[in-house]
Amino acid sequence: MSDYKELLKNPIIAACLALIFPGAGHLYQRRFFKAGLYSVCIMGTFLYGLHLGEWKTVYLRWEIGHKTVGYLSQMMVGLPAWITLVQRERYEPPDPRQRFDPHLGTRQSQLDSGVKAPFRGLISYVETDGQTRQGEVDGQILLENMPGAFPGAEVARGTFTGMLNGEEQIQIDVGGPISIGPRIYASEDISPRMLGGEEAIRPTFSSERRYLQCTVLTANGDEWLQSGSLEGTIPRAFLDWFQVPLEENAYEDLHGRLGKQFALALVYTWIAGLLNLLAVWDALEGPAYGYGDEPDPKEQEKAKAKKPGTKAPQDRNLQAKAEAQKPTETADAESTATSPKS
Amino acid sequence: MWNLIAAAEMNTTWYLLPLAVVISLVYNASRYEIPAVIVTRAVRTCITILVFMTAVFLVLFVLSFNL
């Protein structure tokens, strides 16, 4: 049997490391088998839970009517679940009133410095010769922010270059007051509301895509005329939606689509957190029942009972008890003998 | 229709199998140190969990028969 102190090194440091990442504490203690086992089992369970819930099972909301109490368990996994604390800070807008779009019913982000991204969606506009062009577009959009150009709305100017209906190359001027999905957002309704027709009736939620709608502009001398609309999506970076707090409608959409699978996904992530508590305790105190190489007490007793001339510990205990009772019994007998009869 | 529902229920149950394996391994790893002992005990714990769950499943199945 090894020495516990030697094995555990500095248990406090090990426990902290185990809390930060499953298996890290045991790696520090050079208990490689356990480090690997904890890391694979706990992280595997946690990641599988995330995968089952479309990577949206871990987030923190603490508001009336929507409290993610399960996060208290998930956070025990360590750093992989603590990302949400940063994401929550990034997600909270500085002034919600400014960023709430009553038309769309969602919080809207500002354009920041502008947008340069691949764009795909729908377009409908009238050319200078009066011909209407519409269809699906796929290309590159470039928008520059024009702060203060139109009070109360985000205004941008730029161009779209790409393919119309997959067969014709187009380059058009776009801009005007735009509507764009928030940059930091877990899951957003990206259904085309203006050009989608029947598609717009049913909301389509996406994390990887960001809604964008702007006006098609046509030059008329020195003036710019609004000649149509461009509506679609641009990509949203993984770190801009992963573990970001879910909005109520997106949460309901997930529940509706995944059903029991979403509940199971949550259970997986909760259990991963609880299992890491065992790993932390093991890093701090060592194995609860010993190393596992100690002789089994039951087998020891059996072996002793088989040997002639030796008695099992239980028998010895009984014998000792009997011997201890003997003097008191004799004393009682003597006292009854000497006492006068009633 | 009912076959589809039954198949879906079965799929959900299968998700518990890896969970039982992981719980057994981590639980026993926190109790013992020697890898061989951990694995042996984990197998025993896993079988116990699965037998217990099967028993509960059968009881519930019998109770809900023809409902």
Interface residues (C-beta under 8 A of the other chain):
Chain A: S2 L7 R31 F33 K34 L37 Y38 C41 I42 G44 T45 Y48 L52 K260 Q261 L264 V267 Y268 I271 L275 L278 A279 W281 D282 G286 P287 A288 Y289 G290 Y291 G292 D293
Chain B: T12 Y15 P18 L19 V22 I23 L25 V26 Y27 A29 S30 R31 Y32 E33 I34 P35 V37 I38 R41
